[in-house]
């Protein structure tokens, strides 16, 4: 099996990528007329910060969905990373140690998900639904449902750092995005994710350790949830079980809008970045237009349903074209 062909882009995918750009352009023009302040530099910076924090987690979701799996526990892992990172900063006063332990924790949680799916052969939806509930319960026990905060000087310095008018969050996201894009496009390790998600049986016959690939995808997801959680702590200097409740579904929506197929085997982290930009701009626009929180949740749910329907439509069209 030629792994280099596993992630070949179809004409339908190219058309879809252009559609995302058209949506971004049209939406931007619309908001410029309705609310000119939406395009202020201050708001653009805020949009990029949210895109960066959510986008890091979405990169992990992209690899996981490409591999043919799914992770509902991403939101809970994201919460746990916040709470653990703040607690470690307050206890150790050492940012380096706190970062390493938080990353290790994310790796362990992700790997546990992967091993349950691959070794016990339990569906990833059921597995991560269970771990989502367990991790969220752990967060509530750990904090008694209260927000935890820190006044560590590292948070102040990292949160206020800017270069060329852009925050540190943006550069972290760009670094993660480029590294994962290079891995997916130019390494056999990355191409095996496409092969595993595209056709599991064929990938096994080709000698690919599909269990390892799927577990690795979950491990990467856990690490990136930790990075995203720590980035939010740097921004807010606090962590809470209320922060990021919807991040898993937002990342799924952004990933699919970016062209990753829910069935696996196709996708790209760079295109997910465009999808996340669409999602964040939509959420920000709802706030700017004065929609109440319950309307925002209604729109978020509607967007997710439309995204899944569109993915199904594109998959059927792609099958017909082949």
C-alpha positions in Angstrom: 0.0 0.0 0.0 1.3 3.4 -0.9 1.0 5.6 2.1 2.0 8.7 0.2 -1.4 8.4 -1.6 -3.4 7.9 1.5 -4.1 11.6 1.9 -4.6 12.6 -1.7 -7.0 15.6 -2.1 -10.0 15.1 -4.4 -11.5 17.8 -6.6 -14.5 17.8 -4.2 -12.2 18.5 -1.3 -10.6 21.4 -3.2 -14.0 22.9 -3.9 -14.9 22.5 -0.3 -11.8 24.4 0.8 -12.7 27.2 -1.5 -16.2 27.2 0.0 -14.8 27.7 3.5 -12.8 30.7 2.2 -16.0 32.2 0.6 -17.9 31.7 3.9 -15.1 33.6 5.8 -15.0 36.4 3.2 -18.8 36.7 3.0 -19.2 36.6 6.8 -16.5 39.2 7.3 -18.1 41.6 4.8 -21.5 41.1 6.5 -20.2 41.9 9.9 -18.3 44.9 8.6 -21.6 46.4 7.4 -23.7 45.4 10.4 -21.1 46.0 13.2 -18.0 47.9 11.9 -16.4 47.6 15.3 -16.3 43.8 14.8 -13.3 44.3 12.6 -11.4 46.5 15.1 -7.9 45.5 15.9 -8.9 44.9 19.5 -11.6 42.4 18.5 -9.3 40.7 15.9 -6.8 40.1 18.6 -9.4 38.5 20.8 -10.6 36.4 17.9 -7.0 35.2 17.3 -6.5 34.4 21.0 -9.7 32.2 21.0 -8.8 30.6 17.7 -5.3 29.8 19.1 -6.5 28.2 22.4 -9.3 26.3 20.8 -7.3 25.6 17.7 -4.6 23.7 19.6 -7.2 21.2 20.9 -8.8 21.1 17.4 -5.4 20.0 16.0 -5.6 16.9 18.2 -9.2 16.3 17.2 -8.1 16.4 13.6 -5.5 13.7 14.0 -8.0 11.6 16.0 -10.8 11.9 13.4 -8.4 11.2 10.6 -7.5 8.0 12.4 -11.2 7.1 12.5 -11.8 7.8 16.2 -13.5 10.4 18.3 -12.9 11.9 21.8 -15.8 13.3 23.8 -13.6 13.7 26.8 -11.6 16.5 25.3 -13.6 19.1 27.2 -13.0 17.3 30.5 -9.3 16.9 29.8 -9.1 20.6 29.0 -10.7 21.4 32.3 -8.4 19.0 34.2 -5.3 20.6 32.6 -6.5 24.1 33.8 -7.1 22.9 37.4 -3.9 20.8 37.7 -1.7 23.5 36.2 -3.1 26.2 38.6 -2.7 23.9 41.6 0.8 23.0 40.6 1.8 26.6 40.1 0.4 27.5 43.6 2.2 24.5 45.2 5.6 24.4 43.5 5.9 28.1 42.3 7.9 26.5 39.4 6.3 27.0 36.0 8.7 24.5 34.3 7.8 21.7 36.6 4.1 22.6 36.4 4.1 22.5 32.6 5.9 19.2 32.4 3.6 17.4 34.9 0.5 18.8 33.2 1.7 17.6 29.8 2.5 14.2 31.3 -0.9 14.1 32.8 -2.5 14.8 29.4 -0.4 12.1 27.8 -1.5 9.6 30.4 -5.2 10.4 30.1 -5.1 10.3 26.3 -3.1 7.0 26.3 -5.7 5.5 28.7 -8.4 6.3 26.3 -6.4 4.8 23.4 -5.6 1.6 25.2 -9.3 1.1 26.2 -10.3 1.6 22.6 -7.6 -0.6 21.0 -7.0 -3.3 23.6 -10.5 -3.7 25.1 -12.1 -3.0 21.7 -14.7 -0.6 23.1 -16.1 2.0 20.8 -14.4 5.4 21.2 -17.7 7.2 21.6 -18.6 5.0 24.6 -15.1 5.0 26.0 -14.7 8.8 26.0 -18.2 9.4 27.2 -17.2 7.4 30.3 -13.8 9.0 30.8 -15.4 12.4 30.1 -17.8 11.9 33.1 -15.0 10.5 35.3 -12.5 13.3 34.6 -15.2 16.0 35.1 -16.2 14.3 38.4 -12.5 14.4 39.4 -12.3 18.1 38.6 -15.4 18.8 40.7 -14.0 16.8 43.6 -10.6 18.5 43.3 -12.1 22.0 43.3 -15.4 21.5 45.2 -17.0 23.1 42.1 -15.1 26.4 42.7 -12.8 28.4 40.5 -9.0 28.1 41.3 -6.7 31.0 40.6 -3.1 31.9 40.6 -1.0 35.1 40.9 2.2 33.5 39.7 4.5 36.1 38.0 5.0 33.7 35.1 1.3 34.0 34.2 1.5 37.8 34.1 4.6 37.8 31.9 3.5 35.1 29.5 0.0 36.5 29.2 1.1 40.0 28.4 3.8 39.0 25.9 3.3 40.3 22.4 5.3 40.4 19.2 4.3 42.4 16.2 1.0 43.1 17.9 0.1 39.4 18.3 0.0 37.5 21.6 2.1 34.6 22.7 -1.0 32.3 22.2 -1.0 32.9 18.5 2.7 31.9 18.1 2.2 28.8 20.2 -0.7 27.8 18.0 1.2 28.4 14.8 4.1 26.3 16.2 1.7 23.4 17.0 -0.1 23.8 13.7 3.1 23.7 11.6 4.6 20.7 13.5 1.5 18.6 13.1 1.1 19.6 9.5 4.6 18.5 8.7 4.2 15.3 10.6 0.9 14.5 8.7 2.2 15.5 5.3 5.8 14.4 5.3 6.4 11.5 7.6 5.4 7.9 7.4 4.2 8.1 11.0 1.7 10.9 9.9 0.6 9.1 6.7 -0.2 6.0 8.7 -3.0 8.0 10.5 -4.6 8.5 7.1 -4.2 4.8 6.2 -5.5 3.6 9.5 -8.6 5.8 9.3 -9.2 5.3 5.6 -9.4 1.5 5.7 -8.4 -0.3 8.9 -8.2 -3.8 7.4 -6.1 -2.7 4.4 -3.8 -0.8 6.7 -3.3 -3.9 8.8 -2.5 -6.0 5.7 0.0 -3.4 4.8 1.9 -4.1 8.0 0.8 -1.0 9.9 0.4 -1.3 13.7 -3.1 0.3 13.7 -3.5 -0.1 17.5 -0.3 1.9 18.0 -1.5 4.6 15.6 -4.9 5.0 17.2 -3.3 5.0 20.7 -0.8 7.6 19.5 -3.6 9.8 18.2 -5.4 9.7 21.6 -2.1 10.5 23.3 -1.5 13.5 21.1 -5.0 14.6 21.8 -4.4 14.4 25.5 -1.2 16.5 25.2 -2.8 19.1 23.1 -5.8 19.3 25.5 -3.2 20.0 28.2 -1.5 22.7 26.2 -4.9 24.4 25.4 -5.8 24.3 29.1 -2.6 25.8 30.2 -2.9 28.6 27.5 -6.4 29.4 29.0 -4.9 29.6 32.5 -2.2 32.0 31.2 -4.9 34.2 29.7 -7.3 34.2 32.7 -4.9 33.3 35.5 -7.5 30.8 36.7 -9.1 27.5 36.0 -12.7 26.2 36.4 -15.0 23.4 35.5 -17.1 26.1 33.7 -14.4 27.0 31.2 -14.5 25.1 27.9 -17.6 23.0 28.4 -18.3 23.1 24.6 -14.7 22.8 23.4 -15.0 19.2 22.2 -18.0 19.8 20.0 -16.6 23.2 18.8 -13.4 21.4 17.7 -15.4 18.6 15.9 -17.4 21.3 14.1 -14.2 23.2 13.1 -12.5 20.0 12.0 -15.3 18.9 9.8 -15.8 22.5 8.4 -12.1 22.3 7.5 -12.7 19.2 5.4 -11.8 16.3 7.7 -14.2 13.4 7.2 -16.0 12.0 10.2 -15.5 8.6 8.7 -11.7 9.1 8.8 -8.9 8.9 6.3 -8.9 12.5 5.1 -8.2 15.9 6.6 -5.6 18.5 7.2 -4.6 20.6 10.3 -4.2 23.8 8.3 -7.8 23.5 6.9 -9.0 22.9 10.5 -7.5 26.3 11.3 -9.9 27.8 8.8 -12.8 25.9 10.2 -11.9 27.1 13.7 -11.7 30.7 12.5 -15.3 30.3 11.1 -16.5 28.9 14.4 -14.9 31.5 16.6 -16.0 34.4 14.4 -19.6 33.0 14.5 -19.5 32.8 18.3 -18.1 36.4 18.6 -20.7 37.7 16.1 -23.5 36.3 18.2 -22.2 38.3 21.2 -21.7 41.4 19.1 -25.2 41.1 17.8 -26.6 40.9 21.3 -27.9 37.3 21.3 -28.4 35.9 24.8 -26.5 32.8 25.9 -29.4 30.4 25.3 -29.6 31.7 21.7 -25.9 31.1 21.3 -26.2 27.5 22.4 -29.1 27.0 20.0 -27.0 28.3 17.1 -24.0 26.2 18.2 -26.1 23.1 18.2 -27.6 24.0 14.8 -24.1 24.5 13.4 -23.0 21.1 14.6 -26.0 19.4 13.0 -25.5 21.2 9.7 -21.8 20.3 9.8 -22.6 16.6 10.2 -25.2 16.7 7.5 -22.8 18.4 5.1 -20.1 15.9 5.9 -22.5 13.1 5.1 -23.5 14.8 1.9 -19.9 15.3 0.8 -19.0 11.7 1.7 -21.8 10.4 -0.5 -20.9 12.8 -3.3 -17.3 11.6 -3.1 -18.3 8.0 -3.2 -20.4 8.7 -6.3 -17.6 10.5 -8.0 -15.2 7.6 -7.4 
